[in-house]
């Protein structure tokens, strides 16, 4: 009798998964990624500003990305859970300011947010629904003022070069956790501060030390371009 019950339960679970209700969202932590618009626009000047206007000269959100401790990451975890602008209607004004699109073609942000939710956000839906996912990123950005941390240490977006170690130290001292810095190159081939990664626990609320850092490296001296 017990064996029959077990078989029945397994059949039910299989049917649930086949119906699309069983979605794997296991992950170990989030990367919370913010980008400096000046470094993006150095290489994408023809379509840098969203249709809603030039973003503020501040770090903007790129994404909140579920990751594994081995350096890999899940993506596109639930094709049925599509981005719905109505679900974040109350956040839209904040997102246009704090999570602006810089990519071609210029837009109002919806295409960018759609990509972020469907590729990354759906892999955290066991913890955060669509509204909760975007709200969590906005709260984290408010909690972590990267530009203030840098300027307080005399590191300003003025086109000058600064020591990578000084940039990391300034951020770590203020934030309390070790950041990972991503660089890109401007049209002259100079290495510049592009994105800053911090790690967040699986609730999407608390900063933690990163279990693993992405691959890539910056030079010992990097530019902090104006915007």
RAGIRA-V712963 format. One record per helix or strand. SS is the DSSP state (2 for helix, 1 for strand). FROM is the first residue (numbers start at 0). TO is the last residue. Records with the same first field share a line. If there is no record, write none. Layout:
# RAGIRA-V712963
SS=FROM-TO ; FROM-TO
This chain:
# RAGIRA-V712963
2=1-17 ; 36-40 ; 44-46 ; 84-97 ; 109-118 ; 120-123 ; 129-142 ; 145-151 ; 163-174
1=28-35 ; 49-49 ; 52-52 ; 58-66 ; 160-162 ; 179-184 ; 190-199 ; 206-207 ; 220-222
